[in-house]
Each structure stands twice: as structure tokens, then as C-alpha cells.
Amino acid sequence: ETKKNKWQFWIDRGGTFTDVIGVSPEKILHVKKILTAQKEESLDLVLKYINQLIQSYQRDLSMDEIVEEVKIGTTIGTNALLENKGAKTALIVTKGYKDLLEIGHQNRQDLFSLDIKNEKRFWEKTFEIDGRINSFGRVIKVLEKDQLKAFLESSGMENFDSIAIALINSYINPAHERLVTQELNAMGINNIVVSHLSSPMIGYVDRANTAVVDAYLLPLLQKYVGSLKNALGRISFSIMQSHGGLTDAENFQGRNSILSGPAGGVIGAVKTAKRRGFSKIICFDMGGTSTDVAHYNDNYEYRSQSKIESIAINSNSMDIHTVAAGGGSIVEFDGIRYKVGPESGGAYPGPACYGHGGPVTVTDCNVLLGIVRPEFFPALFGKNKKSKINRELVISCFEKFAASARDKFKEKTSIFQIAEGFLELAVEKMANAIKKISIDKGHDIKDYVLNCYGGAAAQHCCAVADSLGIKKILISKNASVLSALGIGLSDRQTFVEESINKVLSGSSINSLQLIVDKIIKKSRLSFKNPKSLRSEIYLKLKYEDTLDAIPIALSDMKTMKKKFT
């Protein structure tokens, strides 16, 4: 709901397009897609559009007088991790654990590979400090303040942009992490992330990785939030998180930024499908760079860990699976093998048909086959930005593929067969992604609806549905900007976790109420208006001496035991 005479704007900054929805005081939606530019240019273009839109309605009022709120989803954290564009980060660990993250869990994606590649590092240097806390939270070796101060002052901490502190067993007793933080603050260092706040969970490796990712992204997100504040002035704004809830700028953390935009898409897909009476939904978001899929059956599905380049971090997020197959995914054919992605043509130069010298992409396949028709698109392409989509250029590109096939096989392969081959491969990648989040988990999806959104989903949805045996497809009128719509329809939300590590019994349930009260009190601090808050409490239950836990809503012992078994 918008306030009287006030606008709202919902923005999803994707890898190829930035989608903007303006909601007028009369509840009319105004939709705009803007090519995502480099650095801060996209924000400037968005603000220019917002100004033009509201000035066309009420010329006598400034933007901060007429705009109630801006809600934003962004890929800035994801892109920084993938492109290694975060801060210069130092990691402080307990003495003896310098190689903790280098060793990690010793998981190998390809077990028999002789060419073992090291996992990506988001920190530059590791420092060890004295002091030790055991698994019961007792100090068994004191961290001497004077020695700590002398070490920090001589270690060159001021040469780093950000510092992550991850000491063993700090989730149960954070005293040593707090002491290190105090000493760093006294040195004038403030970009600090401590693991007991970043991830107060058992598991040293994942807790340390989470703190490192938060520290690596901290200066970047501070700069991004600062630019938003400068641009929006007095206008209130909130940012989408990976778990599908909005948060104020001050509470936006790196670990919660990874699926910011896609989470909005899932919210939008579920809400639009439920309005039409569907409760079993496959969310299918095919954009310019990648495809995101999610499963919904009366409840949103979450995961407690996210993976970045095979590194696990503790971050509650929607269970979204991503594959590198989008409208801008680059296609290659050497006369023998078809390849789709993972590289993308992006917003610029974009697909070959844009006329900017870009590579051949999935979009070009659709142009060649007549699925994307130039006459229905505005003349915004070419070097002069006044030309139509160039189908002749696409034909010439595919003729080079066909010539390569003739040279190697001495057989004539038509350009249309090659384009269809690329699309079949792209469809297979997307269908396999959907199988991972549904069929592989035991769900029969033949009775589900495939809710398609994103700029490219409608071009491929029938082929994807056929390959999965799905008979119903939904494409809403706002399908191309559904992530932005979902961001606008989301509520403010936060996840707070505590490690308990006790055997569940009737007596332990009674003692849980103190912990529950503590969690609710802690979560209320994240909201400016906590009066209308609603809380949901879950216990992660597992059999003793096992790892995998099942989230069960807190209730009486008999009910929880029945749900668990």
C-alpha cells in the first residue's frame, strides 16, 4: 500500500538489465527496463527516469516530497565475489589455525582429478594470536592485552581495507573476539567483522569463511549504500536480502546480498501464481546472464548455507539453483561440439544482433529462428542507437558456424539446425536445474505450474515444460520485471540463529523459552517499527552424531517428534 499522494519505486539491478517499477498514488504500475551500465551510471539512469516520471505528473514537487520509499535488489555483492573486486582483507585466527581456510573441509568437486585447483581466496593474509577458549566456553589460555596490542601495532593491520576476526569457539564465548576488536578500534581501524556476530554457529571453517566474505564485501557495500543515500536524500529505502526479506541499509550484510535479486523473483512468482489459484509452483527466471529456478509447495524453501565458488558460508537464503544459461549466454560451435555459456555478452556489447560487435548468443539463435522478431522491437540498436535488431548480421555469423562444420565433416549443416542445437542444449541445462530442486528431492512436478519470468523465459518455457512433463505454464503481464515486483511486495524480515547443541527433551523445551525470548529481543533491534512484528521459531533437529538437521516449528515435544520422524 502506498501513502496518499506518494509514489513507491521498486528496482532490480540485474547483470544485463535494471528493472524499475513505479507505483503511482493511484496504484498504477509504470514499468521500465534499462540496460545495466558500469559503475554508478545505472543508478544515474534510474534516478533520471524516476524524475522524468514524477515530473510528468506533479511538476511543482521535488522527488523527496513525492516519493514514499524505494525498494532495491542488487547483484553488487555477487558480482564482487565472482570478479574478485572486494576489499583487501586480513584474517585473524587462533594460534595454530593459520591454514584453517586453506585446508577447509577437504572437499573435492572432481575426486580423481590430478590437476587440483585451490579454492578461491577472499582474504590476503592470515594472522595468528594467542589465547584459547575450549568447546564449553571456558578460557584455558588467557589472551594478554599488552601482548595483543603490541602484536597488532607491529603487524601492519592499517594496510588492509577490512579485517575478519574468527577465533575458535567464539560462538559460545566471544570474549577474545571482543578484545581484539577493542584494540583495533583504538588503532583507528573500524572496518571489522567478528565471526560470533556474522555467524554465531558451531563449525569453525564455515564460521570463518562467513566472516571473511562479510569483511571482503563490507567497504564495497558501505560505498554502495552511501551512494544510494546521497542520490535519494531524505527518501526512505530498503534493500532485498537473499532470504526474501527487506532490510534497512544499516543492516545490509555481505553474506545476505548474494541472492538479492533472484529472491525477489521467487516472491513475485509465488504471489502472482497464488492469485490465480496455484499452490504448487516451479519458479523459472531466465534473464540475460543466467537462469534461476526454485520450488514452492505451500511453503518457501530455504537453505542455511550458500556456496560461492565451492566455498560454503553460513547464510540463510532461499533455495534457488542457478545455471549459466540466459538470453545473453555466448554460444560456440567448432563443427563438432555445441557450447552454451557460462560467459555472457552482458548489456554491452550484448548479442551480435545489437550491432555493437558482440558475440553470438542464445538471443541470436531466437532471432535467426524467428522467435524474436525485429519488427516488434524499437530502433534502439547499432552504433547510432537508432537501428533495428540486425538479423542479417546474425545470419552471417551462423554461416561461419556452418562453414566450419562443412570443413570438418564434409556435410552440409544448415544454419537453422545449428541454432536449434544451441537452444536444445540451453533447454537441457535449464531443465536439469529444475530437476535438481524438485525431482531429485522426491517431488512429482507434473501437476505443478511453470511460472516463467525474466526477459528470456517466455521464449523457452514451452520446450522446458515439455522436457519436464509439466502441462501448465503461467506468464503474467509483468513477467519481464517480476523480480522488481517481488521486491516491492516483500516485507521487512530478518533471520537470527543461535547454536544450542543439546539433546531435545521435555525439560530442555522449557529452558528454550529464555533463548527464544533473547532471539526475539535481538531481532527487534533490526526494525525501526517493531510493534507489528510477527515471529516464527524453528528448531534444527538431527539425530545424535549426525550432521544434517531438519527445521521443525517449535511446539510441544509430541508434535515435534511426530514431524521429525
Residue pairs with C-beta under 8 A, 6 or more apart in sequence:
2 8
2 23
2 24
2 25
2 27
2 68
3 25
3 68
4 25
5 25
5 66
6 25
6 66
6 67
6 68
7 22
7 23
7 24
7 25
7 54
7 66
7 67
7 68
8 22
8 23
8 67
8 68
8 69
8 70
8 71
8 488
9 20
9 21
9 22
9 23
9 50
9 67
9 69
9 70
9 71
10 20
10 21
10 23
10 70
10 71
10 484
10 485
10 487
10 488
11 18
11 19
11 20
11 21
11 46
11 70
11 71
11 72
11 73
11 484
11 487
12 18
12 19
12 72
12 73
12 261
12 264
12 265
12 481
12 483
12 484
12 487
13 36
13 42
13 72
13 73
13 74
13 75
13 76
13 261
14 36
14 75
14 261
14 287
14 288
14 289
14 483
15 36
15 75
15 79
15 287
15 288
15 289
15 290
15 344
15 346
15 347
16 35
16 36
16 287
16 288
16 289
16 326
16 327
16 328
16 344
16 346
16 347
16 350
16 455
17 33
17 34
17 35
17 36
17 287
17 288
17 347
17 455
18 33
18 34
18 35
18 36
18 42
18 45
18 46
19 31
19 32
19 33
19 34
19 480
19 481
19 483
19 484
20 31
20 32
20 33
20 34
20 46
20 49
20 50
20 481
20 484
21 29
21 30
21 31
21 32
21 478
21 481
21 484
21 485
21 488
22 29
22 30
22 31
22 32
22 50
22 53
22 54
23 29
23 30
23 488
24 30
24 57
29 478
30 53
31 478
31 480
31 481
32 49
33 455
33 480
33 481
34 42
34 45
34 46
34 49
35 347
35 348
35 350
36 42
36 346
36 347
37 45
37 347
37 348
40 227
43 227
43 228
43 231
44 231
47 231
50 63
50 67
51 63
54 61
54 63
54 66
54 67
58 66
63 233
63 235
64 232
64 233
64 234
64 235
67 235
68 235
68 236
69 235
69 236
69 237
69 238
70 232
70 235
70 236
70 237
70 238
71 237
71 238
71 239
71 240
71 246
71 487
71 488
71 490
72 228
72 237
72 238
72 239
72 240
72 487
73 239
73 240
73 260
73 261
73 263
73 264
73 483
73 484
73 487
74 224
74 239
74 240
74 257
74 260
74 261
75 260
75 261
76 220
76 221
76 224
76 257
77 217
77 220
77 221
77 254
77 257
77 258
77 260
78 257
78 258
78 259
78 260
79 85
80 86
80 216
80 217
80 220
81 122
81 213
81 216
81 217
81 258
81 308
81 309
82 308
82 309
84 120
85 220
86 122
86 216
86 217
86 219
86 220
87 160
87 161
87 162
87 191
87 215
87 216
87 217
87 218
87 219
87 220
88 124
88 159
88 160
88 161
88 162
89 122
89 123
89 124
89 160
89 161
89 162
89 163
89 164
89 212
89 215
89 216
90 123
90 124
90 125
90 126
90 127
90 157
90 160
90 162
90 163
90 164
91 101
91 123
91 125
91 126
91 127
91 163
91 164
91 166
91 208
91 211
91 212
91 215
92 126
92 127
92 128
92 129
92 163
92 164
92 165
92 166
92 167
92 180
93 100
93 126
93 127
93 128
93 129
93 166
93 167
93 168
93 208
94 128
94 129
94 131
94 132
94 167
94 168
95 128
95 129
95 130
95 131
95 132
96 128
97 128
97 168
97 204
98 126
98 128
99 126
100 204
100 205
100 208
101 121
101 123
101 126
101 205
101 208
101 209
101 212
102 118
104 119
104 205
104 311
105 205
105 312
107 310
108 116
109 310
119 309
119 310
119 311
120 308
120 309
120 310
120 311
122 212
122 213
122 216
122 311
123 164
123 212
123 215
123 216
124 160
125 160
127 151
127 155
129 143
129 148
129 151
129 167
129 180
130 141
130 143
130 144
130 147
130 148
131 139
131 141
131 142
131 143
131 144
131 148
131 167
131 176
132 139
132 140
132 141
132 168
133 139
133 140
133 167
133 168
133 169
133 170
133 172
133 173
133 175
133 176
134 140
134 169
135 169
135 172
136 172
137 169
137 172
137 173
138 173
139 173
139 175
139 176
143 176
143 179
143 180
145 179
145 183
148 179
148 180
148 183
149 183
149 186
152 180
152 183
152 184
152 187
153 187
157 163
157 184
157 187
157 189
158 187
158 188
158 189
161 191
161 219
162 191
162 192
162 193
162 215
162 216
162 218
162 219
163 184
163 189
163 191
163 192
163 193
163 215
164 192
164 193
164 195
164 208
164 211
164 212
164 214
164 215
164 216
165 177
165 180
165 181
165 192
165 193
165 194
165 195
165 211
166 177
166 194
166 195
166 204
166 207
166 208
166 211
166 212
167 176
167 177
167 180
167 195
168 204
169 204
170 176
170 177
170 194
170 195
170 196
170 207
171 195
171 196
171 199
171 200
171 201
171 202
171 207
171 499
172 499
174 194
174 196
174 197
177 194
177 195
177 196
178 194
180 194
181 192
181 194
184 192
185 192
191 215
191 218
191 219
191 222
192 215
193 211
193 212
193 214
193 215
193 218
194 211
195 207
195 208
195 210
195 211
198 207
198 210
198 211
198 214
198 253
198 255
198 314
199 206
199 207
199 210
199 211
199 255
199 313
199 314
199 315
199 497
200 497
200 498
200 499
201 207
201 314
201 497
201 499
202 499
202 501
203 314
206 305
206 312
206 313
206 314
207 314
209 311
209 312
209 313
210 255
210 313
210 314
210 315
213 254
213 255
213 308
213 311
213 313
214 253
214 254
214 255
215 254
216 254
217 254
217 257
218 254
220 254
221 252
221 253
221 254
221 257
225 239
225 249
225 252
228 237
228 249
229 249
237 249
238 246
238 247
238 248
238 249
238 492
239 246
239 247
239 248
239 249
239 252
239 257
239 260
240 246
240 260
240 261
240 263
240 264
240 487
240 490
241 247
241 252
241 256
241 257
241 260
241 263
241 493
242 255
242 256
242 257
242 258
242 259
242 260
242 263
242 306
242 315
242 316
242 317
242 318
243 256
243 263
243 302
243 316
243 317
243 318
243 493
243 495
244 263
244 264
244 266
244 267
244 300
244 318
244 490
244 493
245 490
245 491
245 492
245 493
245 494
245 495
246 487
246 490
246 491
246 492
246 493
247 256
247 492
247 493
247 494
247 526
248 492
248 526
248 528
251 494
251 526
255 306
255 313
255 314
255 315
256 315
256 316
256 317
258 306
258 308
258 315
258 317
259 306
259 317
259 318
259 320
261 483
261 487
262 285
262 292
262 294
262 318
262 320
262 322
262 483
263 317
263 318
263 320
263 486
264 483
264 484
264 485
264 486
264 487
264 490
265 283
265 285
265 292
265 453
265 454
265 482
265 483
265 486
266 283
266 285
266 294
266 296
266 300
266 318
266 320
266 486
267 486
267 487
267 489
267 490
268 453
268 478
268 482
268 483
268 484
268 485
268 486
268 487
268 489
269 281
269 283
269 284
269 285
269 294
269 296
269 451
269 453
269 482
269 486
270 281
270 283
270 296
270 300
270 451
271 486
271 489
272 451
272 474
272 476
272 478
272 482
272 485
273 281
273 296
273 449
273 451
273 474
274 281
276 474
278 449
278 451
278 472
278 474
279 297
279 298
280 296
280 297
280 298
280 445
280 447
280 448
280 449
281 295
281 296
281 297
281 448
281 449
281 451
282 293
282 294
282 295
282 296
282 434
282 438
282 445
282 448
282 449
282 450
282 451
282 468
282 470
283 292
283 293
283 294
283 295
283 296
283 451
283 453
284 291
284 293
284 430
284 434
284 450
284 451
284 452
284 453
284 454
284 457
284 461
284 464
285 291
285 292
285 293
285 453
285 454
285 457
285 482
285 483
286 325
286 326
286 327
286 430
286 452
286 454
286 455
286 456
286 457
286 459
286 460
287 326
287 327
287 454
287 455
287 456
288 326
288 327
288 328
288 344
288 346
288 347
288 455
288 456
289 324
289 326
289 328
289 329
289 344
289 346
290 322
290 323
290 324
290 325
290 326
290 329
290 344
291 322
291 323
291 325
291 326
291 429
291 430
291 433
291 454
291 457
292 320
292 321
292 322
292 454
293 320
293 321
293 322
293 323
293 430
293 433
293 434
293 437
294 301
294 318
294 319
294 320
294 321
294 437
295 301
295 319
295 437
295 438
295 441
295 443
297 443
300 318
301 318
301 319
301 437
302 316
302 317
302 318
302 319
302 551
303 316
303 317
303 318
303 319
304 314
304 315
304 316
304 497
304 540
305 312
305 313
305 314
305 315
306 312
306 313
306 315
306 317
307 313
314 497
316 495
316 497
319 437
320 437
321 433
321 434
321 436
321 437
322 433
323 341
323 429
323 430
323 432
323 433
324 341
324 342
324 343
324 344
324 429
325 340
325 341
325 362
325 426
325 429
325 430
326 341
326 344
326 362
326 454
326 456
327 351
327 361
327 362
327 363
327 366
327 455
327 456
327 459
328 344
328 345
328 346
328 350
328 351
328 361
328 362
328 363
329 340
329 341
329 342
329 343
329 344
329 345
329 361
329 362
329 426
330 340
330 341
330 343
330 344
330 345
330 359
330 360
330 361
331 338
331 339
331 340
331 360
331 361
331 362
331 364
331 365
331 422
332 338
332 339
332 360
333 339
333 401
333 404
333 405
333 418
333 421
333 422
334 404
334 408
335 401
335 404
335 405
335 407
335 408
335 409
336 408
338 421
338 422
338 425
339 425
340 362
340 422
340 425
340 426
340 429
341 426
341 429
343 359
344 361
345 351
345 352
345 358
345 359
345 361
348 356
348 358
349 356
349 357
349 358
349 359
350 356
350 358
350 361
351 358
351 359
351 360
351 361
351 363
351 364
351 367
352 358
352 359
352 360
352 361
352 364
352 390
352 393
352 394
352 397
353 363
353 364
353 367
353 372
353 374
353 381
353 389
353 390
353 391
353 393
353 394
354 381
354 382
354 389
354 390
355 381
355 382
355 383
355 387
355 390
355 393
356 381
356 382
356 383
360 394
360 397
360 398
360 401
362 422
362 423
362 426
362 456
363 372
363 456
364 394
364 397
364 398
364 419
365 419
365 420
365 422
365 423
366 372
366 423
366 459
367 374
367 389
367 391
367 394
368 391
368 394
368 395
368 398
368 415
368 416
368 419
369 416
369 419
369 420
369 423
371 459
372 389
372 459
374 388
374 389
374 390
374 391
375 388
377 388
377 389
379 386
379 387
379 388
380 386
381 387
381 388
381 389
381 390
382 390
395 415
398 415
398 418
398 419
399 415
401 415
401 418
402 412
402 413
402 414
402 415
402 418
405 411
405 413
405 418
406 412
406 413
423 460
423 463
424 463
426 460
427 460
427 463
427 464
427 467
428 467
430 460
430 464
431 464
431 467
431 468
434 445
434 464
434 468
435 468
438 445
438 448
439 445
439 468
445 468
445 469
445 470
446 469
446 470
446 471
448 470
448 472
449 470
449 472
449 473
449 474
450 461
450 464
450 465
450 468
450 470
450 472
450 473
450 474
451 474
451 476
452 458
452 461
452 473
452 474
452 475
452 479
453 475
453 476
453 479
453 480
453 482
453 483
454 479
454 480
454 482
454 483
455 480
457 475
457 479
458 475
458 479
461 473
461 475
462 473
464 470
465 471
465 473
476 482
478 485
492 527
494 523
494 526
494 527
496 519
496 522
496 523
498 515
498 518
498 519
500 512
500 515
502 508
503 544
504 539
504 541
504 557
504 560
505 557
506 557
509 556
509 557
512 539
512 554
516 537
516 554
519 537
520 535
523 533
523 535
524 530
524 533
527 533
536 553
537 553
537 554
538 551
538 552
538 553
538 554
539 551
539 552
539 554
539 560
540 549
540 550
540 551
540 552
541 549
541 550
541 551
541 552
541 560
541 564
542 548
542 549
542 550
550 564
552 560
552 563
552 564
553 560
553 563
554 560
